[in-house]
Amino acid sequence: MNHREIIKRYSDLIDRADHANGRKEIVGLLKKAAKLKSKIEIK
């Protein structure tokens, strides 16, 4: 997965978390986004 794909998936997850309904759904999406953000910062 290259840098652009990671950024695209990160922004998609943040957008989905913004429109999510339940607390568990939001927390799950934000955790996934945090993992991707750490990959962005490493590179």
C-alpha positions as CSV (number, residue, x, y, z in Angstrom):
1,M,0.0,0.0,0.0
2,N,1.5,3.3,-1.0
3,H,1.3,6.7,0.6
4,R,-1.6,8.0,-1.4
5,E,-3.7,4.9,-0.8
6,I,-3.1,5.2,3.0
7,I,-4.1,8.8,3.0
8,K,-7.2,8.0,0.9
9,R,-8.3,5.2,3.3
10,Y,-7.5,7.4,6.3
11,S,-9.7,10.2,5.0
12,D,-12.5,7.7,4.1
13,L,-12.4,6.3,7.7
14,I,-12.6,9.7,9.2
15,D,-15.5,10.6,7.0
16,R,-17.3,7.4,7.9
17,A,-16.7,8.0,11.6
18,D,-18.2,11.5,11.2
19,H,-21.4,10.0,9.8
20,A,-21.5,6.9,12.1
21,N,-24.4,6.3,14.4
22,G,-23.3,4.3,17.4
23,R,-20.4,4.8,19.9
24,K,-18.9,1.4,19.2
25,E,-18.9,2.0,15.4
26,I,-17.2,5.4,15.9
27,V,-14.6,4.1,18.2
28,G,-13.8,1.2,15.9
29,L,-13.4,3.5,12.9
30,L,-11.2,5.9,14.8
31,K,-8.9,3.1,16.0
32,K,-8.5,2.0,12.4
33,A,-7.8,5.6,11.3
34,A,-5.2,5.9,14.1
35,K,-3.3,2.9,12.9
36,L,-3.2,4.3,9.4
37,K,-2.1,7.7,10.7
38,S,0.8,6.0,12.4
39,K,1.8,4.4,9.1
40,I,1.7,7.9,7.4
41,E,3.9,9.4,10.1
42,I,6.5,6.6,9.9
43,K,7.0,7.1,6.2
